[in-house]
Amino acid sequence: MRPTRPALCVRARDAGWRATARFAGAAGVVGVYLDTDHWVELRVLAGRAVAEVAVAGLRHVLADVGVAEDGAADGGALGRGIELWCAAVPFSDSPYAQGGPDQVVLGLRSSDGVDTEVARVDGRLLSTEVAGGFTGRMIGTRASGRAAPLTLTRFAYAPGSD
């Protein structure tokens, strides 16, 4: 995981899973980490949701969208809190699909319970197939480095492919 920012993490124990993190306030981060050079995160700060991936030290912004007060994408500033989620889902039901065994998906949940996908990456980027090692994926949450202190009000992990 990113070395300069502490995170609260759990190990992904299932092939398919979904994790959610709810924060009081307008900022927070949820991510999937293999090591310091292989990770994907969704950060919400100052009314923006930014999804970023790092592979072998290279970093790329996957998406940068506005976030409404209710947590819906493409809106204004946040106010009452935010719920971020990430999931590992099967790559495809097709036997002819090109790609890895799964995809890692990042998103937001609005106050009325509507999920909005912000970014999706091939799960092989966060696997020992690409990065080496033996630790497996960690799912984590943390404060954004520039945000004021925040409160994590709920974190949940559930097996299943969603």
Rosetta constraint file for C-alpha pairs under 8 A:
AtomPair CA 1 CA 33 HARMONIC 5.15 0.50
AtomPair CA 1 CA 34 HARMONIC 6.56 0.50
AtomPair CA 1 CA 35 HARMONIC 4.82 0.50
AtomPair CA 1 CA 36 HARMONIC 4.25 0.50
AtomPair CA 1 CA 37 HARMONIC 7.30 0.50
AtomPair CA 1 CA 38 HARMONIC 7.42 0.50
AtomPair CA 1 CA 39 HARMONIC 6.56 0.50
AtomPair CA 2 CA 6 HARMONIC 7.89 0.50
AtomPair CA 2 CA 35 HARMONIC 7.66 0.50
AtomPair CA 2 CA 36 HARMONIC 4.99 0.50
AtomPair CA 2 CA 37 HARMONIC 7.67 0.50
AtomPair CA 3 CA 36 HARMONIC 6.37 0.50
AtomPair CA 5 CA 142 HARMONIC 7.57 0.50
AtomPair CA 5 CA 143 HARMONIC 7.99 0.50
AtomPair CA 5 CA 145 HARMONIC 6.83 0.50
AtomPair CA 6 CA 142 HARMONIC 6.73 0.50
AtomPair CA 7 CA 140 HARMONIC 6.07 0.50
AtomPair CA 7 CA 141 HARMONIC 5.57 0.50
AtomPair CA 7 CA 142 HARMONIC 4.67 0.50
AtomPair CA 7 CA 143 HARMONIC 7.76 0.50
AtomPair CA 8 CA 140 HARMONIC 5.36 0.50
AtomPair CA 8 CA 141 HARMONIC 5.46 0.50
AtomPair CA 8 CA 142 HARMONIC 6.32 0.50
AtomPair CA 9 CA 138 HARMONIC 6.00 0.50
AtomPair CA 9 CA 139 HARMONIC 5.35 0.50
AtomPair CA 9 CA 140 HARMONIC 4.00 0.50
AtomPair CA 9 CA 141 HARMONIC 6.54 0.50
AtomPair CA 10 CA 138 HARMONIC 5.52 0.50
AtomPair CA 10 CA 139 HARMONIC 5.37 0.50
AtomPair CA 10 CA 140 HARMONIC 6.37 0.50
AtomPair CA 11 CA 136 HARMONIC 7.30 0.50
AtomPair CA 11 CA 137 HARMONIC 6.05 0.50
AtomPair CA 11 CA 138 HARMONIC 4.45 0.50
AtomPair CA 11 CA 139 HARMONIC 6.15 0.50
AtomPair CA 12 CA 17 HARMONIC 7.58 0.50
AtomPair CA 12 CA 136 HARMONIC 7.37 0.50
AtomPair CA 12 CA 137 HARMONIC 5.66 0.50
AtomPair CA 12 CA 138 HARMONIC 5.75 0.50
AtomPair CA 12 CA 139 HARMONIC 6.44 0.50
AtomPair CA 14 CA 159 HARMONIC 5.97 0.50
AtomPair CA 14 CA 160 HARMONIC 7.63 0.50
AtomPair CA 15 CA 88 HARMONIC 7.25 0.50
AtomPair CA 15 CA 159 HARMONIC 7.90 0.50
AtomPair CA 15 CA 160 HARMONIC 7.77 0.50
AtomPair CA 15 CA 161 HARMONIC 7.79 0.50
AtomPair CA 16 CA 87 HARMONIC 7.35 0.50
AtomPair CA 16 CA 88 HARMONIC 5.03 0.50
AtomPair CA 16 CA 89 HARMONIC 5.58 0.50
AtomPair CA 16 CA 90 HARMONIC 7.16 0.50
AtomPair CA 16 CA 102 HARMONIC 7.99 0.50
AtomPair CA 16 CA 159 HARMONIC 5.95 0.50
AtomPair CA 16 CA 160 HARMONIC 4.81 0.50
AtomPair CA 16 CA 161 HARMONIC 4.27 0.50
AtomPair CA 16 CA 162 HARMONIC 7.62 0.50
AtomPair CA 17 CA 87 HARMONIC 5.48 0.50
AtomPair CA 17 CA 88 HARMONIC 5.34 0.50
AtomPair CA 17 CA 89 HARMONIC 7.19 0.50
AtomPair CA 17 CA 157 HARMONIC 7.12 0.50
AtomPair CA 17 CA 158 HARMONIC 5.62 0.50
AtomPair CA 17 CA 159 HARMONIC 4.22 0.50
AtomPair CA 17 CA 160 HARMONIC 4.75 0.50
AtomPair CA 17 CA 161 HARMONIC 5.50 0.50
AtomPair CA 17 CA 162 HARMONIC 7.10 0.50
AtomPair CA 18 CA 85 HARMONIC 7.12 0.50
AtomPair CA 18 CA 86 HARMONIC 5.82 0.50
AtomPair CA 18 CA 87 HARMONIC 4.13 0.50
AtomPair CA 18 CA 88 HARMONIC 6.53 0.50
AtomPair CA 18 CA 157 HARMONIC 5.82 0.50
AtomPair CA 18 CA 158 HARMONIC 5.45 0.50
AtomPair CA 18 CA 159 HARMONIC 6.49 0.50
AtomPair CA 18 CA 160 HARMONIC 7.02 0.50
AtomPair CA 18 CA 161 HARMONIC 7.35 0.50
AtomPair CA 18 CA 162 HARMONIC 6.90 0.50
AtomPair CA 19 CA 85 HARMONIC 5.56 0.50
AtomPair CA 19 CA 86 HARMONIC 5.46 0.50
AtomPair CA 19 CA 87 HARMONIC 6.20 0.50
AtomPair CA 19 CA 139 HARMONIC 7.57 0.50
AtomPair CA 19 CA 155 HARMONIC 7.23 0.50
AtomPair CA 19 CA 156 HARMONIC 5.42 0.50
AtomPair CA 19 CA 157 HARMONIC 4.32 0.50
AtomPair CA 19 CA 158 HARMONIC 6.41 0.50
AtomPair CA 20 CA 83 HARMONIC 6.80 0.50
AtomPair CA 20 CA 84 HARMONIC 5.71 0.50
AtomPair CA 20 CA 85 HARMONIC 4.22 0.50
AtomPair CA 20 CA 86 HARMONIC 6.59 0.50
AtomPair CA 20 CA 154 HARMONIC 7.77 0.50
AtomPair CA 20 CA 155 HARMONIC 5.61 0.50
AtomPair CA 20 CA 156 HARMONIC 5.28 0.50
AtomPair CA 20 CA 157 HARMONIC 6.70 0.50
AtomPair CA 21 CA 30 HARMONIC 6.94 0.50
AtomPair CA 21 CA 83 HARMONIC 5.61 0.50
AtomPair CA 21 CA 84 HARMONIC 5.35 0.50
AtomPair CA 21 CA 85 HARMONIC 6.24 0.50
AtomPair CA 21 CA 141 HARMONIC 7.08 0.50
AtomPair CA 21 CA 152 HARMONIC 7.10 0.50
AtomPair CA 21 CA 153 HARMONIC 7.72 0.50
AtomPair CA 21 CA 154 HARMONIC 5.69 0.50
AtomPair CA 21 CA 155 HARMONIC 4.49 0.50
AtomPair CA 21 CA 156 HARMONIC 6.68 0.50
AtomPair CA 22 CA 81 HARMONIC 7.31 0.50
AtomPair CA 22 CA 82 HARMONIC 5.76 0.50
AtomPair CA 22 CA 83 HARMONIC 4.22 0.50
AtomPair CA 22 CA 84 HARMONIC 6.41 0.50
AtomPair CA 22 CA 152 HARMONIC 5.98 0.50
AtomPair CA 22 CA 153 HARMONIC 5.55 0.50
AtomPair CA 22 CA 154 HARMONIC 5.04 0.50
AtomPair CA 22 CA 155 HARMONIC 6.45 0.50
AtomPair CA 23 CA 27 HARMONIC 7.23 0.50
AtomPair CA 23 CA 28 HARMONIC 6.53 0.50
AtomPair CA 23 CA 81 HARMONIC 5.55 0.50
AtomPair CA 23 CA 82 HARMONIC 5.45 0.50
AtomPair CA 23 CA 83 HARMONIC 6.34 0.50
AtomPair CA 23 CA 150 HARMONIC 7.10 0.50
AtomPair CA 23 CA 151 HARMONIC 5.69 0.50
AtomPair CA 23 CA 152 HARMONIC 4.53 0.50
AtomPair CA 23 CA 153 HARMONIC 5.41 0.50
AtomPair CA 23 CA 154 HARMONIC 7.14 0.50
AtomPair CA 24 CA 80 HARMONIC 6.84 0.50
AtomPair CA 24 CA 81 HARMONIC 4.48 0.50
AtomPair CA 24 CA 82 HARMONIC 6.83 0.50
AtomPair CA 24 CA 150 HARMONIC 6.62 0.50
AtomPair CA 24 CA 151 HARMONIC 5.41 0.50
AtomPair CA 24 CA 152 HARMONIC 6.46 0.50
AtomPair CA 24 CA 153 HARMONIC 6.36 0.50
AtomPair CA 25 CA 78 HARMONIC 7.65 0.50
AtomPair CA 25 CA 79 HARMONIC 6.23 0.50
AtomPair CA 25 CA 80 HARMONIC 5.80 0.50
AtomPair CA 25 CA 81 HARMONIC 4.29 0.50
AtomPair CA 25 CA 82 HARMONIC 6.90 0.50
AtomPair CA 25 CA 150 HARMONIC 6.69 0.50
AtomPair CA 25 CA 151 HARMONIC 7.55 0.50
AtomPair CA 26 CA 44 HARMONIC 7.21 0.50
AtomPair CA 26 CA 45 HARMONIC 6.40 0.50
AtomPair CA 26 CA 46 HARMONIC 7.09 0.50
AtomPair CA 26 CA 47 HARMONIC 7.43 0.50
AtomPair CA 26 CA 78 HARMONIC 5.13 0.50
AtomPair CA 26 CA 79 HARMONIC 5.71 0.50
AtomPair CA 26 CA 80 HARMONIC 6.98 0.50
AtomPair CA 26 CA 81 HARMONIC 5.37 0.50
AtomPair CA 26 CA 82 HARMONIC 6.30 0.50
AtomPair CA 27 CA 43 HARMONIC 7.45 0.50
AtomPair CA 27 CA 44 HARMONIC 4.95 0.50
AtomPair CA 27 CA 45 HARMONIC 4.59 0.50
AtomPair CA 27 CA 46 HARMONIC 7.20 0.50
AtomPair CA 27 CA 81 HARMONIC 7.78 0.50
AtomPair CA 27 CA 82 HARMONIC 7.27 0.50
AtomPair CA 27 CA 143 HARMONIC 7.19 0.50
AtomPair CA 27 CA 144 HARMONIC 6.88 0.50
AtomPair CA 27 CA 147 HARMONIC 6.69 0.50
AtomPair CA 27 CA 150 HARMONIC 7.39 0.50
AtomPair CA 28 CA 43 HARMONIC 5.91 0.50
AtomPair CA 28 CA 44 HARMONIC 5.38 0.50
AtomPair CA 28 CA 45 HARMONIC 6.86 0.50
AtomPair CA 28 CA 82 HARMONIC 7.78 0.50
AtomPair CA 28 CA 84 HARMONIC 7.97 0.50
AtomPair CA 28 CA 141 HARMONIC 7.46 0.50
AtomPair CA 28 CA 142 HARMONIC 6.35 0.50
AtomPair CA 28 CA 143 HARMONIC 5.12 0.50
AtomPair CA 28 CA 144 HARMONIC 5.81 0.50
AtomPair CA 28 CA 150 HARMONIC 7.69 0.50
AtomPair CA 29 CA 41 HARMONIC 6.74 0.50
AtomPair CA 29 CA 42 HARMONIC 5.64 0.50
AtomPair CA 29 CA 43 HARMONIC 4.40 0.50
AtomPair CA 29 CA 44 HARMONIC 6.34 0.50
AtomPair CA 29 CA 84 HARMONIC 7.56 0.50
AtomPair CA 29 CA 141 HARMONIC 5.39 0.50
AtomPair CA 29 CA 142 HARMONIC 5.29 0.50
AtomPair CA 29 CA 143 HARMONIC 5.96 0.50
AtomPair CA 29 CA 144 HARMONIC 6.21 0.50
AtomPair CA 30 CA 41 HARMONIC 5.72 0.50
AtomPair CA 30 CA 42 HARMONIC 5.49 0.50
AtomPair CA 30 CA 43 HARMONIC 6.72 0.50
AtomPair CA 30 CA 84 HARMONIC 6.46 0.50
AtomPair CA 30 CA 85 HARMONIC 6.83 0.50
AtomPair CA 30 CA 86 HARMONIC 7.20 0.50
AtomPair CA 30 CA 139 HARMONIC 7.56 0.50
AtomPair CA 30 CA 140 HARMONIC 5.72 0.50
AtomPair CA 30 CA 141 HARMONIC 4.43 0.50
AtomPair CA 30 CA 142 HARMONIC 6.75 0.50
AtomPair CA 31 CA 39 HARMONIC 7.13 0.50
AtomPair CA 31 CA 40 HARMONIC 5.50 0.50
AtomPair CA 31 CA 41 HARMONIC 4.01 0.50
AtomPair CA 31 CA 42 HARMONIC 6.15 0.50
AtomPair CA 31 CA 86 HARMONIC 7.08 0.50
AtomPair CA 31 CA 139 HARMONIC 5.83 0.50
AtomPair CA 31 CA 140 HARMONIC 5.33 0.50
AtomPair CA 31 CA 141 HARMONIC 6.31 0.50
AtomPair CA 32 CA 39 HARMONIC 5.63 0.50
AtomPair CA 32 CA 40 HARMONIC 5.44 0.50
AtomPair CA 32 CA 41 HARMONIC 6.48 0.50
AtomPair CA 32 CA 86 HARMONIC 7.79 0.50
AtomPair CA 32 CA 126 HARMONIC 7.86 0.50
AtomPair CA 32 CA 137 HARMONIC 6.50 0.50
AtomPair CA 32 CA 138 HARMONIC 5.62 0.50
AtomPair CA 32 CA 139 HARMONIC 4.56 0.50
AtomPair CA 32 CA 140 HARMONIC 6.26 0.50
AtomPair CA 33 CA 38 HARMONIC 6.25 0.50
AtomPair CA 33 CA 39 HARMONIC 4.30 0.50
AtomPair CA 33 CA 40 HARMONIC 6.59 0.50
AtomPair CA 33 CA 126 HARMONIC 7.09 0.50
AtomPair CA 33 CA 137 HARMONIC 5.62 0.50
AtomPair CA 33 CA 138 HARMONIC 5.04 0.50
AtomPair CA 33 CA 139 HARMONIC 6.31 0.50
AtomPair CA 33 CA 140 HARMONIC 7.47 0.50
AtomPair CA 34 CA 38 HARMONIC 5.44 0.50
AtomPair CA 34 CA 39 HARMONIC 5.96 0.50
AtomPair CA 34 CA 126 HARMONIC 5.82 0.50
AtomPair CA 34 CA 127 HARMONIC 7.00 0.50
AtomPair CA 34 CA 131 HARMONIC 7.94 0.50
AtomPair CA 34 CA 135 HARMONIC 7.23 0.50
AtomPair CA 34 CA 136 HARMONIC 6.13 0.50
AtomPair CA 34 CA 137 HARMONIC 4.85 0.50
AtomPair CA 34 CA 138 HARMONIC 6.23 0.50
AtomPair CA 35 CA 39 HARMONIC 6.84 0.50
AtomPair CA 37 CA 54 HARMONIC 6.06 0.50
AtomPair CA 37 CA 55 HARMONIC 5.76 0.50
AtomPair CA 37 CA 56 HARMONIC 5.08 0.50
AtomPair CA 37 CA 57 HARMONIC 4.87 0.50
AtomPair CA 37 CA 58 HARMONIC 7.80 0.50
AtomPair CA 38 CA 53 HARMONIC 7.58 0.50
AtomPair CA 38 CA 54 HARMONIC 5.15 0.50
AtomPair CA 38 CA 55 HARMONIC 4.65 0.50
AtomPair CA 38 CA 56 HARMONIC 6.13 0.50
AtomPair CA 38 CA 57 HARMONIC 7.30 0.50
AtomPair CA 38 CA 125 HARMONIC 7.13 0.50
AtomPair CA 38 CA 126 HARMONIC 5.95 0.50
AtomPair CA 38 CA 131 HARMONIC 7.08 0.50
AtomPair CA 39 CA 53 HARMONIC 5.79 0.50
AtomPair CA 39 CA 54 HARMONIC 5.27 0.50
AtomPair CA 39 CA 55 HARMONIC 6.89 0.50
AtomPair CA 39 CA 126 HARMONIC 6.43 0.50
AtomPair CA 40 CA 51 HARMONIC 7.25 0.50
AtomPair CA 40 CA 52 HARMONIC 5.64 0.50
AtomPair CA 40 CA 53 HARMONIC 4.21 0.50
AtomPair CA 40 CA 54 HARMONIC 6.29 0.50
AtomPair CA 41 CA 51 HARMONIC 5.58 0.50
AtomPair CA 41 CA 52 HARMONIC 5.46 0.50
AtomPair CA 41 CA 53 HARMONIC 6.53 0.50
AtomPair CA 41 CA 106 HARMONIC 7.66 0.50
AtomPair CA 42 CA 49 HARMONIC 6.65 0.50
AtomPair CA 42 CA 50 HARMONIC 5.62 0.50
AtomPair CA 42 CA 51 HARMONIC 4.33 0.50
AtomPair CA 42 CA 52 HARMONIC 6.61 0.50
AtomPair CA 42 CA 84 HARMONIC 7.66 0.50
AtomPair CA 42 CA 106 HARMONIC 6.42 0.50
AtomPair CA 42 CA 107 HARMONIC 7.44 0.50
AtomPair CA 43 CA 48 HARMONIC 7.96 0.50
AtomPair CA 43 CA 49 HARMONIC 5.57 0.50
AtomPair CA 43 CA 50 HARMONIC 5.21 0.50
AtomPair CA 43 CA 51 HARMONIC 6.36 0.50
AtomPair CA 43 CA 144 HARMONIC 6.98 0.50
AtomPair CA 44 CA 48 HARMONIC 5.54 0.50
AtomPair CA 44 CA 49 HARMONIC 4.40 0.50
AtomPair CA 44 CA 50 HARMONIC 6.43 0.50
AtomPair CA 44 CA 144 HARMONIC 7.83 0.50
AtomPair CA 45 CA 49 HARMONIC 6.75 0.50
AtomPair CA 45 CA 144 HARMONIC 7.29 0.50
AtomPair CA 45 CA 147 HARMONIC 7.11 0.50
AtomPair CA 46 CA 77 HARMONIC 6.66 0.50
AtomPair CA 46 CA 78 HARMONIC 7.37 0.50
AtomPair CA 47 CA 66 HARMONIC 5.76 0.50
AtomPair CA 47 CA 67 HARMONIC 5.17 0.50
AtomPair CA 47 CA 68 HARMONIC 7.05 0.50
AtomPair CA 47 CA 75 HARMONIC 7.83 0.50
AtomPair CA 47 CA 76 HARMONIC 5.95 0.50
AtomPair CA 47 CA 77 HARMONIC 4.26 0.50
AtomPair CA 47 CA 78 HARMONIC 5.48 0.50
AtomPair CA 48 CA 64 HARMONIC 6.71 0.50
AtomPair CA 48 CA 65 HARMONIC 5.63 0.50
AtomPair CA 48 CA 66 HARMONIC 4.54 0.50
AtomPair CA 48 CA 67 HARMONIC 5.50 0.50
AtomPair CA 48 CA 77 HARMONIC 7.85 0.50
AtomPair CA 49 CA 63 HARMONIC 7.74 0.50
AtomPair CA 49 CA 64 HARMONIC 5.65 0.50
AtomPair CA 49 CA 65 HARMONIC 5.29 0.50
AtomPair CA 49 CA 66 HARMONIC 6.16 0.50
AtomPair CA 49 CA 67 HARMONIC 6.36 0.50
AtomPair CA 49 CA 73 HARMONIC 7.95 0.50
AtomPair CA 50 CA 61 HARMONIC 7.09 0.50
AtomPair CA 50 CA 62 HARMONIC 7.56 0.50
AtomPair CA 50 CA 63 HARMONIC 5.64 0.50
AtomPair CA 50 CA 64 HARMONIC 4.43 0.50
AtomPair CA 50 CA 65 HARMONIC 6.61 0.50
AtomPair CA 51 CA 61 HARMONIC 5.91 0.50
AtomPair CA 51 CA 62 HARMONIC 5.33 0.50
AtomPair CA 51 CA 63 HARMONIC 5.16 0.50
AtomPair CA 51 CA 64 HARMONIC 6.53 0.50
AtomPair CA 51 CA 106 HARMONIC 7.54 0.50
AtomPair CA 51 CA 118 HARMONIC 7.03 0.50
AtomPair CA 51 CA 119 HARMONIC 6.36 0.50
AtomPair CA 52 CA 59 HARMONIC 6.96 0.50
AtomPair CA 52 CA 60 HARMONIC 5.60 0.50
AtomPair CA 52 CA 61 HARMONIC 4.30 0.50
AtomPair CA 52 CA 62 HARMONIC 5.37 0.50
AtomPair CA 52 CA 63 HARMONIC 7.23 0.50
AtomPair CA 53 CA 59 HARMONIC 5.67 0.50
AtomPair CA 53 CA 60 HARMONIC 5.41 0.50
AtomPair CA 53 CA 61 HARMONIC 6.49 0.50
AtomPair CA 53 CA 62 HARMONIC 6.94 0.50
AtomPair CA 54 CA 58 HARMONIC 5.34 0.50
AtomPair CA 54 CA 59 HARMONIC 4.27 0.50
AtomPair CA 54 CA 60 HARMONIC 6.43 0.50
AtomPair CA 55 CA 59 HARMONIC 6.61 0.50
AtomPair CA 55 CA 125 HARMONIC 6.59 0.50
AtomPair CA 55 CA 126 HARMONIC 7.94 0.50
AtomPair CA 56 CA 131 HARMONIC 7.32 0.50
AtomPair CA 62 CA 119 HARMONIC 6.28 0.50
AtomPair CA 63 CA 118 HARMONIC 6.53 0.50
AtomPair CA 63 CA 119 HARMONIC 6.35 0.50
AtomPair CA 65 CA 73 HARMONIC 6.43 0.50
AtomPair CA 65 CA 74 HARMONIC 5.70 0.50
AtomPair CA 65 CA 118 HARMONIC 7.95 0.50
AtomPair CA 66 CA 73 HARMONIC 5.78 0.50
AtomPair CA 66 CA 74 HARMONIC 4.32 0.50
AtomPair CA 66 CA 75 HARMONIC 4.99 0.50
AtomPair CA 66 CA 76 HARMONIC 6.09 0.50
AtomPair CA 66 CA 77 HARMONIC 7.79 0.50
AtomPair CA 67 CA 71 HARMONIC 5.75 0.50
AtomPair CA 67 CA 72 HARMONIC 5.67 0.50
AtomPair CA 67 CA 73 HARMONIC 4.57 0.50
AtomPair CA 67 CA 74 HARMONIC 5.31 0.50
AtomPair CA 67 CA 75 HARMONIC 4.54 0.50
AtomPair CA 67 CA 76 HARMONIC 5.56 0.50
AtomPair CA 67 CA 77 HARMONIC 6.29 0.50
AtomPair CA 67 CA 78 HARMONIC 6.59 0.50
AtomPair CA 68 CA 72 HARMONIC 5.18 0.50
AtomPair CA 68 CA 73 HARMONIC 6.17 0.50
AtomPair CA 68 CA 74 HARMONIC 6.54 0.50
AtomPair CA 68 CA 75 HARMONIC 3.80 0.50
AtomPair CA 68 CA 76 HARMONIC 4.46 0.50
AtomPair CA 68 CA 77 HARMONIC 5.52 0.50
AtomPair CA 68 CA 78 HARMONIC 5.74 0.50
AtomPair CA 69 CA 75 HARMONIC 7.38 0.50
AtomPair CA 69 CA 76 HARMONIC 6.50 0.50
AtomPair CA 69 CA 77 HARMONIC 5.49 0.50
AtomPair CA 69 CA 78 HARMONIC 3.95 0.50
AtomPair CA 69 CA 79 HARMONIC 5.25 0.50
AtomPair CA 69 CA 80 HARMONIC 6.77 0.50
AtomPair CA 70 CA 78 HARMONIC 6.96 0.50
AtomPair CA 70 CA 79 HARMONIC 7.68 0.50
AtomPair CA 70 CA 80 HARMONIC 7.24 0.50
AtomPair CA 70 CA 81 HARMONIC 7.90 0.50
AtomPair CA 70 CA 82 HARMONIC 7.61 0.50
AtomPair CA 70 CA 110 HARMONIC 5.29 0.50
AtomPair CA 70 CA 111 HARMONIC 5.06 0.50
AtomPair CA 70 CA 112 HARMONIC 7.77 0.50
AtomPair CA 71 CA 78 HARMONIC 6.94 0.50
AtomPair CA 71 CA 81 HARMONIC 7.76 0.50
AtomPair CA 71 CA 82 HARMONIC 5.74 0.50
AtomPair CA 71 CA 83 HARMONIC 7.21 0.50
AtomPair CA 71 CA 108 HARMONIC 6.52 0.50
AtomPair CA 71 CA 109 HARMONIC 6.09 0.50
AtomPair CA 71 CA 110 HARMONIC 4.20 0.50
AtomPair CA 71 CA 111 HARMONIC 6.26 0.50
AtomPair CA 72 CA 108 HARMONIC 7.00 0.50
AtomPair CA 72 CA 109 HARMONIC 6.82 0.50
AtomPair CA 72 CA 110 HARMONIC 4.84 0.50
AtomPair CA 72 CA 111 HARMONIC 7.86 0.50
AtomPair CA 72 CA 114 HARMONIC 7.78 0.50
AtomPair CA 72 CA 116 HARMONIC 7.09 0.50
AtomPair CA 73 CA 108 HARMONIC 7.46 0.50
AtomPair CA 73 CA 116 HARMONIC 6.78 0.50
AtomPair CA 78 CA 82 HARMONIC 7.66 0.50
AtomPair CA 82 CA 108 HARMONIC 7.70 0.50
AtomPair CA 82 CA 109 HARMONIC 7.52 0.50
AtomPair CA 82 CA 110 HARMONIC 7.63 0.50
AtomPair CA 83 CA 108 HARMONIC 5.93 0.50
AtomPair CA 83 CA 109 HARMONIC 5.46 0.50
AtomPair CA 83 CA 110 HARMONIC 7.31 0.50
AtomPair CA 84 CA 106 HARMONIC 7.67 0.50
AtomPair CA 84 CA 107 HARMONIC 5.91 0.50
AtomPair CA 84 CA 108 HARMONIC 4.63 0.50
AtomPair CA 84 CA 109 HARMONIC 6.32 0.50
AtomPair CA 85 CA 106 HARMONIC 5.85 0.50
AtomPair CA 85 CA 107 HARMONIC 5.30 0.50
AtomPair CA 85 CA 108 HARMONIC 6.04 0.50
AtomPair CA 85 CA 109 HARMONIC 7.47 0.50
AtomPair CA 86 CA 104 HARMONIC 6.93 0.50
AtomPair CA 86 CA 105 HARMONIC 5.42 0.50
AtomPair CA 86 CA 106 HARMONIC 4.41 0.50
AtomPair CA 86 CA 107 HARMONIC 6.29 0.50
AtomPair CA 87 CA 104 HARMONIC 5.62 0.50
AtomPair CA 87 CA 105 HARMONIC 5.20 0.50
AtomPair CA 87 CA 106 HARMONIC 6.70 0.50
AtomPair CA 87 CA 161 HARMONIC 7.65 0.50
AtomPair CA 87 CA 162 HARMONIC 7.61 0.50
AtomPair CA 88 CA 102 HARMONIC 6.20 0.50
AtomPair CA 88 CA 103 HARMONIC 5.59 0.50
AtomPair CA 88 CA 104 HARMONIC 4.63 0.50
AtomPair CA 88 CA 105 HARMONIC 6.40 0.50
AtomPair CA 88 CA 123 HARMONIC 7.65 0.50
AtomPair CA 88 CA 161 HARMONIC 6.52 0.50
AtomPair CA 89 CA 102 HARMONIC 5.39 0.50
AtomPair CA 89 CA 103 HARMONIC 5.41 0.50
AtomPair CA 89 CA 104 HARMONIC 6.53 0.50
AtomPair CA 89 CA 105 HARMONIC 7.42 0.50
AtomPair CA 89 CA 161 HARMONIC 4.90 0.50
AtomPair CA 89 CA 162 HARMONIC 6.68 0.50
AtomPair CA 90 CA 101 HARMONIC 6.18 0.50
AtomPair CA 90 CA 102 HARMONIC 4.35 0.50
AtomPair CA 90 CA 103 HARMONIC 6.28 0.50
AtomPair CA 90 CA 161 HARMONIC 6.65 0.50
AtomPair CA 91 CA 97 HARMONIC 7.78 0.50
AtomPair CA 91 CA 99 HARMONIC 6.89 0.50
AtomPair CA 91 CA 100 HARMONIC 6.35 0.50
AtomPair CA 91 CA 101 HARMONIC 5.51 0.50
AtomPair CA 91 CA 102 HARMONIC 4.22 0.50
AtomPair CA 91 CA 103 HARMONIC 5.41 0.50
AtomPair CA 91 CA 122 HARMONIC 7.73 0.50
AtomPair CA 92 CA 97 HARMONIC 6.21 0.50
AtomPair CA 92 CA 102 HARMONIC 7.80 0.50
AtomPair CA 93 CA 97 HARMONIC 7.77 0.50
AtomPair CA 99 CA 122 HARMONIC 6.94 0.50
AtomPair CA 100 CA 122 HARMONIC 6.28 0.50
AtomPair CA 100 CA 123 HARMONIC 6.14 0.50
AtomPair CA 100 CA 124 HARMONIC 5.57 0.50
AtomPair CA 101 CA 123 HARMONIC 7.00 0.50
AtomPair CA 101 CA 124 HARMONIC 7.56 0.50
AtomPair CA 102 CA 122 HARMONIC 6.57 0.50
AtomPair CA 102 CA 123 HARMONIC 5.10 0.50
AtomPair CA 102 CA 124 HARMONIC 7.54 0.50
AtomPair CA 103 CA 120 HARMONIC 6.53 0.50
AtomPair CA 103 CA 121 HARMONIC 5.53 0.50
AtomPair CA 103 CA 122 HARMONIC 4.61 0.50
AtomPair CA 103 CA 123 HARMONIC 4.45 0.50
AtomPair CA 103 CA 124 HARMONIC 7.92 0.50
AtomPair CA 104 CA 120 HARMONIC 5.65 0.50
AtomPair CA 104 CA 121 HARMONIC 5.37 0.50
AtomPair CA 104 CA 122 HARMONIC 6.44 0.50
AtomPair CA 104 CA 123 HARMONIC 5.53 0.50
AtomPair CA 105 CA 117 HARMONIC 7.02 0.50
AtomPair CA 105 CA 118 HARMONIC 7.73 0.50
AtomPair CA 105 CA 119 HARMONIC 5.86 0.50
AtomPair CA 105 CA 120 HARMONIC 4.38 0.50
AtomPair CA 105 CA 121 HARMONIC 6.60 0.50
AtomPair CA 106 CA 117 HARMONIC 6.01 0.50
AtomPair CA 106 CA 118 HARMONIC 5.71 0.50
AtomPair CA 106 CA 119 HARMONIC 5.29 0.50
AtomPair CA 106 CA 120 HARMONIC 6.34 0.50
AtomPair CA 107 CA 115 HARMONIC 6.80 0.50
AtomPair CA 107 CA 116 HARMONIC 5.44 0.50
AtomPair CA 107 CA 117 HARMONIC 4.29 0.50
AtomPair CA 107 CA 118 HARMONIC 4.82 0.50
AtomPair CA 107 CA 119 HARMONIC 6.85 0.50
AtomPair CA 108 CA 115 HARMONIC 5.72 0.50
AtomPair CA 108 CA 116 HARMONIC 5.29 0.50
AtomPair CA 108 CA 117 HARMONIC 6.65 0.50
AtomPair CA 108 CA 118 HARMONIC 7.24 0.50
AtomPair CA 109 CA 113 HARMONIC 5.80 0.50
AtomPair CA 109 CA 114 HARMONIC 5.44 0.50
AtomPair CA 109 CA 115 HARMONIC 4.39 0.50
AtomPair CA 109 CA 116 HARMONIC 6.24 0.50
AtomPair CA 110 CA 114 HARMONIC 5.27 0.50
AtomPair CA 110 CA 115 HARMONIC 6.51 0.50
AtomPair CA 110 CA 116 HARMONIC 7.88 0.50
AtomPair CA 121 CA 125 HARMONIC 7.57 0.50
AtomPair CA 123 CA 127 HARMONIC 6.63 0.50
AtomPair CA 124 CA 128 HARMONIC 7.79 0.50
AtomPair CA 124 CA 129 HARMONIC 6.47 0.50
AtomPair CA 124 CA 130 HARMONIC 6.27 0.50
AtomPair CA 125 CA 130 HARMONIC 5.96 0.50
AtomPair CA 125 CA 131 HARMONIC 7.41 0.50
AtomPair CA 126 CA 130 HARMONIC 7.15 0.50
AtomPair CA 126 CA 131 HARMONIC 7.08 0.50
AtomPair CA 126 CA 137 HARMONIC 7.06 0.50
AtomPair CA 127 CA 131 HARMONIC 6.08 0.50
AtomPair CA 127 CA 132 HARMONIC 7.40 0.50
AtomPair CA 127 CA 136 HARMONIC 7.00 0.50
AtomPair CA 127 CA 137 HARMONIC 7.31 0.50
AtomPair CA 128 CA 132 HARMONIC 4.20 0.50
AtomPair CA 128 CA 133 HARMONIC 5.69 0.50
AtomPair CA 128 CA 134 HARMONIC 6.55 0.50
AtomPair CA 128 CA 136 HARMONIC 7.19 0.50
AtomPair CA 143 CA 147 HARMONIC 6.73 0.50
AtomPair CA 143 CA 149 HARMONIC 7.14 0.50
AtomPair CA 143 CA 150 HARMONIC 6.70 0.50
